[in-house]
Amino acid sequence: MRIALLEDEHEQAQHIQSVLSERGHHCDSFPSGQAFLSAVLHRSYDLLVMDWQIPDMTGIEVLESVRAQLNWQIPVVFLTQRDSETDIVRALDAGADDYLAKPAREAELVARINALARRTSPDAEKESLQYGPFEINTQLRTIALHGNVLTLTDKDFDLTLFLFQNQGRLLTREMLLERVWGLAKDINTRTVDTHMSRLRRRLGLNPENGFRIKTIYQRGYRLEAMKASGPDETVTVMEQA
């Protein structure tokens, strides 16, 4: 998983990054609320780990901003020295999914993160997934629209599955290259743009079928559910950075 860590103590941040890296996760650390928010709102992360007491904002303020601005419910773990019942309730009420008091035991931190990731991705192990008129069979690797199986390449299938499992979420070109193609982020991102253009046509992503791929200017793409409307509605919407 790609994890964003909000932690202003450098040694603590390095330790948590090391623990998560050893368990196969990629973790970026940020020492301030503003730096953390800028990264989370412009990049693609699977989970957030946040401290409460940071220099420029409170962890609660950062969490509230994340919940207000992101279009998908990214899982959040609070990791902080504040451990009173009042603090725990306040963080959970603000949108946190789990809460750990420092110093957290390494194995417990990793186990909590993995468990939260499983709970927030309930479709990950299902064989048949239904998204409106689209049915995805993960075992047969087929996608049907209104019962008709579409002709897709293996890469088209992988990309479509990833889009639907992350609908409403900003997916950067770099993340798509990494997750779908298994390529380093410095590879030319025109590969992603070409496949996205083709998927729009092959999948029939339009208002009549209830979904569109929205292009986020200079950032990436987001699959959005939408209400059916006229056939002339523009599918791609450019959004200023």
BELBELLIN-V750307 format. One line per field, one symbol per residue. ss: DSSP state (H for helix, E for strand, C for the rest). phi: phi as a letter, one per 40 degrees, with the letter a starting at -180 (. if undefined). burial: + if it has 24 or more other ideal C-beta (glycine too) atoms within 12 Angstrom, else -. Layout:
ss: ???
phi: ???
burial: ???
This chain:
ss: CEEEEECCCHHHHHHHHHHHHHCCCEEEEECCHHHHHHHHHHCCCCEEEECCECCCCEHHHHHHHHHHHCCCCCEEEEEECCCCHHHHHHHHHHCCCEEEECCCCHHHHHHHHHHHHHHCCCCCCCCEEEECCEEEECCCCEEEECCEECCCCHHHHHHHHHHHHCCCCCEEHHHHHHHHHCCCCCCCCHHHHHHHHHHHHHHCCCHHHCEEEEEECCCEEEEEECCCCCCCCCCCCCCCC
phi: .cbbbbaccdccccccdccccccgcbbbbbcbcccccdcccbbbbcabbbcccbccacdcccccccccbccbcccbbcbaccbcdccccccccchccaabcccccdccdcccccccccccbccdbccbbbbfccbbbcccfbbbbfgbcccbcdcccdccdccccbcgbcbccccccccccgbccccdccdcdccccccdcccgcadccgaaccccdgbibacbcaccacccccccbcbcc
burial: ++++++++---++--++-++----+++++++++-+++-++++++++++++++++--+++++++-+++--+-+-+++++++-+--------+--++++++++--+----++-+++-++--++-------+-++++++-----++++----+-+--+++++++++++++++++++++++++++-------+--+--++--++-+++++--++++++++--++++++++--------+------
